Amino acid sequence: MTSADGGPFAVTGNQIVKTAGALDFETKATYNLDVTCTDDLLQTTDTYVVKVQNVGPKITSLPTASTLDEWQTAEKLLTTLTLAEDAADCV
């Protein structure tokens, strides 16, 4: 298999597999993989397209609730968000 697009892909036996490494939609949304098969006499090449799906960051540590005393007037930290992917901001 060859790929002008590069990417973490390989042919193992008769399967196309994604190898180690993360895909990032913002960096590259589509990979074109040229797959070539031979039978010692003839050769056939075709293109297989991998489309990367854009997914938002996943919040991995959000408690279901916090408790505050009534009449709380000062600012108080309720929780710190942990995200599975870099995110610029949470609103």
Z-matrix of the N, CA and C atoms (Angstrom, degrees):
N
C 1 1.452
C 2 1.524 1 108.27
N 3 1.295 2 115.09 1 136.99
C 4 1.454 3 120.63 2 173.79
C 5 1.512 4 108.39 3 -122.02
N 6 1.308 5 116.15 4 157.96
C 7 1.449 6 119.62 5 179.36
C 8 1.513 7 109.46 6 -152.05
N 9 1.315 8 115.59 7 116.89
C 10 1.458 9 119.46 8 175.16
C 11 1.528 10 109.31 9 -66.75
N 12 1.317 11 116.75 10 -23.96
C 13 1.465 12 122.25 11 -178.34
C 14 1.520 13 112.95 12 -83.16
N 15 1.324 14 117.88 13 -14.36
C 16 1.462 15 119.70 14 -175.32
C 17 1.520 16 109.97 15 71.33
N 18 1.296 17 116.18 16 -155.75
C 19 1.451 18 119.99 17 177.19
C 20 1.510 19 112.36 18 108.58
N 21 1.300 20 116.67 19 161.49
C 22 1.464 21 122.31 20 -176.20
C 23 1.528 22 112.17 21 -86.58
N 24 1.328 23 116.55 22 68.06
C 25 1.457 24 121.39 23 -178.61
C 26 1.521 25 110.28 24 -130.87
N 27 1.321 26 116.24 25 152.15
C 28 1.466 27 121.34 26 178.66
C 29 1.524 28 109.00 27 -152.35
N 30 1.337 29 115.71 28 159.36
C 31 1.459 30 121.37 29 171.73
C 32 1.518 31 106.90 30 -102.21
N 33 1.321 32 115.76 31 125.20
C 34 1.463 33 122.17 32 177.13
C 35 1.519 34 106.81 33 -121.52
N 36 1.330 35 116.79 34 108.35
C 37 1.467 36 119.88 35 -174.94
C 38 1.510 37 109.11 36 64.60
N 39 1.325 38 116.72 37 -117.42
C 40 1.469 39 120.82 38 178.81
C 41 1.531 40 111.33 39 -110.60
N 42 1.336 41 117.34 40 26.09
C 43 1.461 42 121.19 41 -177.76
C 44 1.526 43 110.73 42 -125.16
N 45 1.337 44 115.65 43 141.37
C 46 1.461 45 121.25 44 170.16
C 47 1.519 46 105.73 45 -93.91
N 48 1.329 47 116.39 46 126.49
C 49 1.461 48 120.23 47 -177.94
C 50 1.522 49 110.00 48 -124.43
N 51 1.323 50 115.37 49 151.19
C 52 1.458 51 121.28 50 171.33
C 53 1.518 52 105.75 51 -88.84
N 54 1.317 53 116.67 52 125.56
C 55 1.455 54 121.18 53 -179.82
C 56 1.526 55 109.33 54 -91.73
N 57 1.313 56 116.84 55 -170.46
C 58 1.459 57 121.48 56 -177.88
C 59 1.523 58 111.46 57 -59.44
N 60 1.302 59 115.85 58 148.60
C 61 1.459 60 121.30 59 177.94
C 62 1.515 61 110.88 60 118.71
N 63 1.317 62 115.34 61 142.84
C 64 1.462 63 120.87 62 -177.99
C 65 1.522 64 110.97 63 -86.59
N 66 1.317 65 116.10 64 146.77
C 67 1.462 66 122.23 65 172.21
C 68 1.524 67 107.27 66 -97.40
N 69 1.327 68 117.42 67 145.00
C 70 1.452 69 121.88 68 -178.30
C 71 1.525 70 108.87 69 -134.05
N 72 1.328 71 116.76 70 111.61
C 73 1.458 72 122.74 71 -177.09
C 74 1.527 73 111.51 72 -56.05
N 75 1.342 74 116.92 73 -40.37
C 76 1.460 75 119.91 74 -177.25
C 77 1.533 76 111.71 75 -66.90
N 78 1.323 77 117.70 76 -26.02
C 79 1.464 78 121.63 77 178.83
C 80 1.524 79 111.34 78 -86.77
N 81 1.329 80 116.92 79 -45.09
C 82 1.471 81 121.63 80 -178.48
C 83 1.519 82 108.51 81 -154.47
N 84 1.328 83 117.09 82 118.61
C 85 1.461 84 121.35 83 -175.53
C 86 1.521 85 113.37 84 -93.59
N 87 1.346 86 118.16 85 -18.67
C 88 1.462 87 121.53 86 -176.85
C 89 1.522 88 110.21 87 -141.57
N 90 1.326 89 115.65 88 138.20
C 91 1.468 90 122.04 89 174.50
C 92 1.523 91 108.09 90 -120.28
N 93 1.333 92 117.52 91 131.45
C 94 1.457 93 122.99 92 175.57
C 95 1.525 94 108.04 93 -105.43
N 96 1.332 95 116.59 94 116.96
C 97 1.459 96 121.94 95 -177.71
C 98 1.517 97 108.98 96 -108.81
N 99 1.314 98 117.67 97 122.65
C 100 1.458 99 122.16 98 176.68
C 101 1.527 100 108.39 99 -91.48
N 102 1.319 101 116.24 100 115.85
C 103 1.461 102 122.72 101 -177.85
C 104 1.524 103 108.20 102 -105.37
N 105 1.320 104 116.34 103 126.78
C 106 1.457 105 122.03 104 -179.78
C 107 1.520 106 109.36 105 -118.39
N 108 1.338 107 116.61 106 129.87
C 109 1.466 108 122.89 107 177.58
C 110 1.528 109 108.58 108 -120.85
N 111 1.335 110 116.01 109 142.38
C 112 1.466 111 120.55 110 178.96
C 113 1.522 112 109.74 111 -132.40
N 114 1.346 113 115.00 112 158.12
C 115 1.472 114 120.74 113 175.64
C 116 1.532 115 110.32 114 -128.66
N 117 1.318 116 117.28 115 31.46
C 118 1.463 117 125.90 116 -177.77
C 119 1.531 118 113.10 117 76.32
N 120 1.325 119 119.33 118 -18.24
C 121 1.463 120 121.96 119 177.94
C 122 1.524 121 111.79 120 -115.56
N 123 1.293 122 115.70 121 -47.59
C 124 1.463 123 120.64 122 -175.88
C 125 1.526 124 110.83 123 -120.56
N 126 1.327 125 114.43 124 160.34
C 127 1.462 126 120.76 125 -178.32
C 128 1.522 127 108.64 126 -133.95
N 129 1.321 128 116.73 127 138.84
C 130 1.459 129 122.13 128 177.51
C 131 1.521 130 108.38 129 -129.09
N 132 1.333 131 115.72 130 136.19
C 133 1.463 132 121.24 131 177.70
C 134 1.517 133 109.05 132 -125.36
N 135 1.330 134 115.54 133 136.78
C 136 1.461 135 121.25 134 177.06
C 137 1.524 136 107.79 135 -142.27
N 138 1.318 137 115.77 136 164.22
C 139 1.462 138 120.51 137 -177.66
C 140 1.521 139 110.59 138 -108.97
N 141 1.316 140 114.73 139 133.15
C 142 1.460 141 122.67 140 175.88
C 143 1.526 142 106.73 141 -113.32
N 144 1.339 143 117.37 142 130.94
C 145 1.460 144 121.88 143 -175.69
C 146 1.531 145 109.46 144 -106.83
N 147 1.327 146 115.58 145 130.41
C 148 1.468 147 121.77 146 174.60
C 149 1.521 148 107.01 147 -110.12
N 150 1.334 149 116.80 148 121.21
C 151 1.464 150 122.03 149 178.15
C 152 1.526 151 108.31 150 -104.23
N 153 1.312 152 116.14 151 125.73
C 154 1.463 153 121.97 152 179.80
C 155 1.519 154 107.87 153 -86.99
N 156 1.322 155 116.96 154 128.38
C 157 1.464 156 122.08 155 -179.36
C 158 1.526 157 109.00 156 -87.19
N 159 1.327 158 116.69 157 131.23
C 160 1.455 159 121.57 158 178.03
C 161 1.521 160 109.07 159 -81.53
N 162 1.314 161 115.91 160 119.33
C 163 1.467 162 120.46 161 177.89
C 164 1.519 163 108.58 162 -123.68
N 165 1.295 164 115.67 163 146.53
C 166 1.462 165 120.82 164 179.87
C 167 1.517 166 111.44 165 -74.18
N 168 1.323 167 116.12 166 166.67
C 169 1.456 168 119.23 167 178.17
C 170 1.524 169 110.05 168 -64.46
N 171 1.306 170 116.04 169 148.23
C 172 1.459 171 121.65 170 -179.27
C 173 1.523 172 109.01 171 -102.54
N 174 1.311 173 116.46 172 127.56
C 175 1.458 174 120.74 173 175.84
C 176 1.528 175 106.62 174 -80.94
N 177 1.339 176 116.53 175 122.31
C 178 1.462 177 119.87 176 -173.18
C 179 1.522 178 113.63 177 -105.74
N 180 1.326 179 118.44 178 -5.85
C 181 1.469 180 118.57 179 -178.16
C 182 1.519 181 111.48 180 -145.94
N 183 1.306 182 117.56 181 61.56
C 184 1.460 183 120.74 182 179.46
C 185 1.524 184 109.15 183 -106.56
N 186 1.329 185 117.29 184 112.48
C 187 1.461 186 118.41 185 177.30
C 188 1.521 187 109.85 186 -66.28
N 189 1.307 188 116.86 187 158.97
C 190 1.461 189 119.96 188 -177.53
C 191 1.519 190 112.65 189 -79.00
N 192 1.340 191 117.94 190 -19.81
C 193 1.462 192 119.43 191 -178.05
C 194 1.529 193 110.40 192 -162.78
N 195 1.331 194 115.09 193 161.70
C 196 1.465 195 123.46 194 171.69
C 197 1.512 196 107.48 195 -132.95
N 198 1.312 197 116.59 196 155.31
C 199 1.469 198 121.32 197 179.32
C 200 1.514 199 109.03 198 -115.76
N 201 1.332 200 115.68 199 131.32
C 202 1.463 201 122.09 200 177.11
C 203 1.517 202 109.28 201 -123.64
N 204 1.328 203 115.60 202 145.24
C 205 1.463 204 119.62 203 173.48
C 206 1.523 205 108.79 204 -70.70
N 207 1.321 206 116.88 205 146.44
C 208 1.453 207 118.62 206 176.88
C 209 1.523 208 109.33 207 -65.26
N 210 1.264 209 115.98 208 155.17
C 211 1.454 210 125.44 209 -179.11
C 212 1.530 211 112.68 210 65.90
N 213 1.318 212 116.88 211 22.78
C 214 1.473 213 121.35 212 176.53
C 215 1.520 214 107.98 213 -67.22
N 216 1.334 215 118.06 214 118.54
C 217 1.468 216 120.73 215 -178.39
C 218 1.516 217 112.82 216 -110.96
N 219 1.323 218 117.41 217 -26.63
C 220 1.466 219 119.65 218 -179.42
C 221 1.524 220 110.11 219 -81.28
N 222 1.334 221 115.17 220 152.95
C 223 1.465 222 119.67 221 176.31
C 224 1.529 223 108.68 222 -64.02
N 225 1.343 224 115.76 223 139.88
C 226 1.459 225 120.02 224 -178.14
C 227 1.526 226 108.83 225 -141.92
N 228 1.322 227 116.50 226 131.09
C 229 1.459 228 121.24 227 176.61
C 230 1.517 229 109.14 228 -70.41
N 231 1.323 230 116.79 229 124.83
C 232 1.465 231 120.99 230 179.53
C 233 1.519 232 111.69 231 -93.78
N 234 1.344 233 117.96 232 -42.68
C 235 1.461 234 121.60 233 178.62
C 236 1.519 235 109.04 234 -164.60
N 237 1.300 236 116.31 235 161.51
C 238 1.458 237 122.61 236 174.17
C 239 1.516 238 107.70 237 -112.45
N 240 1.326 239 117.02 238 127.95
C 241 1.456 240 121.44 239 -178.54
C 242 1.522 241 110.54 240 -81.85
N 243 1.308 242 115.73 241 138.02
C 244 1.456 243 121.94 242 172.44
C 245 1.513 244 107.06 243 -115.69
N 246 1.348 245 116.38 244 127.01
C 247 1.444 246 121.85 245 -177.00
C 248 1.510 247 110.81 246 -111.94
N 249 1.338 248 116.42 247 146.78
C 250 1.460 249 121.61 248 179.14
C 251 1.525 250 111.29 249 -79.21
N 252 1.314 251 119.44 250 -15.91
C 253 1.463 252 124.08 251 -179.15
C 254 1.515 253 107.62 252 -136.73
N 255 1.329 254 117.95 253 150.24
C 256 1.461 255 120.08 254 177.31
C 257 1.516 256 110.05 255 -58.15
N 258 1.304 257 115.86 256 133.95
C 259 1.462 258 121.07 257 177.75
C 260 1.515 259 108.16 258 -133.81
N 261 1.296 260 116.20 259 141.64
C 262 1.452 261 120.59 260 -178.07
C 263 1.520 262 110.86 261 -72.32
N 264 1.325 263 117.39 262 -34.76
C 265 1.452 264 120.18 263 -174.97
C 266 1.515 265 110.30 264 -165.90
N 267 1.301 266 115.91 265 157.44
C 268 1.468 267 122.10 266 173.01
C 269 1.508 268 107.58 267 -123.54
N 270 1.315 269 116.70 268 135.51
C 271 1.462 270 120.31 269 179.04
C 272 1.505 271 109.88 270 -127.51
